[in-house]
Amino acid sequence: MIPLRDANPTRRTPWVTIGLIAANLAAFFLWEPITGSPQEQQVFFICEGAIPRELSGFEAIPETVELCGGKSFLVSLFTSMFLHGGFLHIAGNMLYLWVFGNNIEDRMGPVAFLLFYLAAGIVAAYAQVLPEPDSLTPLVGASGAIAGALGAYLVLFPSARVLTLVPIFFFLQLIELPAMLVLGFWFVLQAFQGVGSLGAETGVAWFAHIGGFVFGALVALLYRGRPAAQTGSY
């Protein structure tokens, strides 16, 4: 299922969500060596991505420091949230961020949403570290942070209607579904894939998705029943 838009209007322009999308696109097209060789791209991800062994040990691996001419595991924890492994990777992530992130920003307020987004990304990265603390595979992508927004959306707007592209008998159909169904299905899929990936290198950080989603849902519980954040109009 691919969500395309929701019937859940916001009161303000979601400048932080727009800024995050712009930052991700800028990092992909202007910073990443997307036209370089596979080896060049791999070195880039090693140097700028978050490596589980470095996160679990709270320091950069000496070999990585030598290869990259220096590296901070803490900085990479943040830079990794703005890197993507290909066009489909970034397109899917930015679609989900736009569809669901703007309402969470509207509810929390721009500053709180930005802090929430970054915190969700950190929690997601360490959720991926738990099952494989010695992995040397770099973690890249905004999906862990975005999963936080998905978890929050499920808690705050479970009945919101989401226009979704659904495969039915080899055909794609546009159907309006409640967010609870769309996001609940997404989370269950991540959970099954995560359990199935234990002990294997799949190339997808399933536990980062799970961790970010659960974190977002728990934080959103603090906002249930509270009025939306009041900020200056813009």
C-alpha positions as CSV (number, residue, x, y, z in Angstrom):
1,M,0.0,0.0,0.0
2,I,1.3,3.4,-1.0
3,P,-0.3,6.5,0.7
4,L,-0.6,9.5,-1.6
5,R,-2.3,12.1,0.5
6,D,-4.6,12.4,3.5
7,A,-7.8,14.2,4.1
8,N,-6.5,15.9,7.2
9,P,-5.9,19.7,6.6
10,T,-3.4,21.7,8.6
11,R,-3.8,25.1,10.1
12,R,-0.4,26.4,9.2
13,T,2.2,25.9,6.4
14,P,4.5,23.0,7.6
15,W,7.8,24.9,7.1
16,V,9.8,22.3,9.1
17,T,8.5,19.4,7.1
18,I,9.2,21.3,3.9
19,G,12.7,22.2,5.2
20,L,13.4,18.5,6.1
21,I,12.4,17.4,2.6
22,A,14.5,20.1,1.0
23,A,17.5,19.1,3.2
24,N,17.2,15.5,2.2
25,L,16.9,16.3,-1.5
26,A,19.9,18.7,-1.3
27,A,22.0,16.0,0.5
28,F,21.0,13.5,-2.2
29,F,21.6,15.6,-5.3
30,L,24.3,17.9,-4.1
31,W,26.4,15.9,-1.6
32,E,26.1,12.2,-2.2
33,P,28.2,10.9,-5.1
34,I,25.1,9.5,-6.9
35,T,26.9,9.5,-10.3
36,G,30.1,8.0,-8.8
37,S,31.3,4.4,-8.9
38,P,29.8,1.8,-6.4
39,Q,33.1,1.9,-4.5
40,E,33.0,5.6,-4.2
41,Q,29.4,5.5,-2.9
42,Q,30.3,2.8,-0.4
43,V,33.2,4.8,1.0
44,F,30.9,7.8,1.3
45,F,28.3,5.8,3.3
46,I,31.0,4.4,5.5
47,C,32.3,7.9,6.3
48,E,29.0,9.7,6.6
49,G,26.6,6.9,7.7
50,A,26.0,5.5,11.2
51,I,27.8,2.2,11.7
52,P,26.3,0.0,14.4
53,R,29.7,-1.0,15.9
54,E,30.6,2.7,16.2
55,L,27.3,3.5,17.8
56,S,27.5,0.6,20.3
57,G,31.1,1.5,21.2
58,F,30.5,5.2,21.2
59,E,33.5,5.9,19.1
60,A,34.6,5.7,15.5
61,I,36.4,2.6,14.4
62,P,40.2,3.3,13.8
63,E,40.0,1.9,10.3
64,T,37.1,4.2,9.5
65,V,38.9,7.2,10.9
66,E,41.9,6.3,8.7
67,L,39.8,5.7,5.6
68,C,37.8,8.9,6.0
69,G,40.5,11.2,7.4
70,G,38.6,11.5,10.6
71,K,35.1,10.7,11.7
72,S,32.8,11.4,14.6
73,F,30.2,8.7,15.4
74,L,28.0,11.4,16.9
75,V,28.0,13.6,13.8
76,S,27.4,10.5,11.6
77,L,24.3,9.7,13.7
78,F,22.7,12.9,12.4
79,T,24.2,13.0,8.9
80,S,23.0,9.4,8.3
81,M,19.4,10.7,8.6
82,F,19.8,12.7,5.4
83,L,21.4,10.1,3.2
84,H,19.7,7.7,0.9
85,G,20.7,4.7,-1.2
86,G,18.9,5.5,-4.4
87,F,16.1,7.4,-6.1
88,L,13.3,5.0,-5.0
89,H,14.7,5.1,-1.4
90,I,14.5,8.9,-1.1
91,A,11.2,9.2,-3.1
92,G,9.4,6.8,-0.8
93,N,10.7,8.4,2.3
94,M,9.9,11.9,1.2
95,L,6.4,10.9,0.2
96,Y,5.7,9.4,3.6
97,L,7.2,12.5,5.3
98,W,5.0,14.8,3.4
99,V,1.8,12.9,3.8
100,F,2.1,12.3,7.5
101,G,4.7,14.7,8.9
102,N,2.9,18.0,8.2
103,N,0.0,17.0,10.5
104,I,2.4,16.1,13.3
105,E,4.2,19.4,12.9
106,D,0.9,21.2,13.0
107,R,-0.1,19.4,16.2
108,M,3.3,19.7,18.0
109,G,4.5,23.0,16.7
110,P,7.6,23.5,14.5
111,V,10.3,23.5,17.1
112,A,8.9,20.6,19.1
113,F,8.4,18.6,15.8
114,L,12.0,19.2,14.7
115,L,13.3,18.0,18.0
116,F,10.9,15.0,17.9
117,Y,12.0,14.1,14.4
118,L,15.7,14.1,15.3
119,A,15.1,12.2,18.5
120,A,13.1,9.6,16.6
121,G,16.0,9.2,14.2
122,I,18.5,8.6,17.1
123,V,16.1,6.1,18.8
124,A,15.6,4.3,15.5
125,A,19.3,4.0,14.9
126,Y,19.9,2.5,18.3
127,A,16.9,0.2,17.9
128,Q,18.8,-1.2,14.9
129,V,22.0,-1.5,16.9
130,L,20.4,-3.7,19.5
131,P,20.1,-6.9,17.4
132,E,23.4,-6.4,15.6
133,P,25.8,-4.2,17.7
134,D,28.9,-5.4,15.8
135,S,27.5,-4.8,12.3
136,L,29.8,-2.8,10.0
137,T,27.0,-2.1,7.5
138,P,26.3,1.7,7.5
139,L,22.8,2.9,8.4
140,V,21.5,5.6,6.0
141,G,18.1,7.0,5.4
142,A,15.4,9.1,7.0
143,S,13.0,6.2,7.4
144,G,13.7,5.8,11.1
145,A,12.9,9.4,11.9
146,I,9.9,9.3,9.6
147,A,8.7,6.2,11.3
148,G,8.4,8.3,14.4
149,A,6.0,10.6,12.6
150,L,4.0,7.6,11.4
151,G,3.7,6.2,15.0
152,A,2.6,9.6,16.2
153,Y,0.1,10.0,13.4
154,L,-1.5,6.6,14.2
155,V,-2.1,7.7,17.8
156,L,-3.2,11.2,17.1
157,F,-5.3,10.8,13.9
158,P,-6.3,7.1,13.7
159,S,-9.5,7.8,11.8
160,A,-8.1,10.3,9.3
161,R,-8.7,9.2,5.7
162,V,-5.7,8.4,3.6
163,L,-5.9,8.0,-0.2
164,T,-3.9,4.9,-0.8
165,L,-2.7,3.0,-3.9
166,V,-3.6,-0.6,-3.2
167,P,-2.7,-3.7,-5.3
168,I,-5.9,-5.8,-5.9
169,F,-5.7,-8.9,-8.1
170,F,-2.7,-7.6,-10.1
171,F,-4.3,-4.1,-10.5
172,L,-3.6,-0.9,-8.6
173,Q,-6.7,0.8,-7.1
174,L,-7.0,4.1,-5.4
175,I,-8.9,3.7,-2.1
176,E,-9.5,5.9,0.9
177,L,-8.6,4.0,4.0
178,P,-8.4,5.0,7.7
179,A,-4.9,5.8,8.9
180,M,-5.2,3.1,11.5
181,L,-5.4,0.5,8.7
182,V,-2.7,2.0,6.5
183,L,-0.1,2.6,9.3
184,G,-1.1,-0.5,11.3
185,F,-0.4,-2.6,8.2
186,W,2.9,-0.8,7.6
187,F,4.0,-1.5,11.2
188,V,3.0,-5.2,11.2
189,L,4.9,-5.6,7.9
190,Q,8.0,-4.1,9.5
191,A,7.7,-6.3,12.5
192,F,7.4,-9.5,10.5
193,Q,10.3,-8.5,8.2
194,G,12.4,-7.5,11.3
195,V,11.9,-10.9,13.0
196,G,12.6,-12.7,9.7
197,S,15.8,-10.7,9.2
198,L,17.4,-11.8,12.5
199,G,20.8,-13.3,11.8
200,A,20.8,-12.2,8.2
201,E,22.0,-9.1,6.3
202,T,18.9,-7.8,4.4
203,G,20.1,-4.3,3.5
204,V,17.0,-2.8,5.3
205,A,17.0,-1.5,8.8
206,W,13.7,-3.1,9.9
207,F,14.4,-2.6,13.6
208,A,15.1,1.1,13.0
209,H,11.6,1.4,11.5
210,I,10.1,-0.5,14.5
211,G,12.0,1.6,17.1
212,G,11.2,4.9,15.5
213,F,7.5,4.0,15.2
214,V,7.1,2.9,18.8
215,F,8.9,6.0,20.0
216,G,6.7,8.2,18.0
217,A,3.5,6.5,19.3
218,L,4.7,6.8,22.9
219,V,5.5,10.5,22.5
220,A,2.2,11.2,20.8
221,L,0.4,9.8,23.8
222,L,1.5,13.0,25.6
223,Y,-0.4,15.1,23.0
224,R,-3.7,13.2,23.1
225,G,-6.5,15.3,24.4
226,R,-4.3,18.4,24.4
227,P,-5.0,21.4,22.0
228,A,-2.6,21.8,19.1
229,A,0.5,23.9,19.6
230,Q,-0.1,27.6,19.2
231,T,2.5,29.5,17.3
232,G,2.5,32.7,15.3
233,S,0.7,32.5,12.0
234,Y,2.9,31.9,8.9
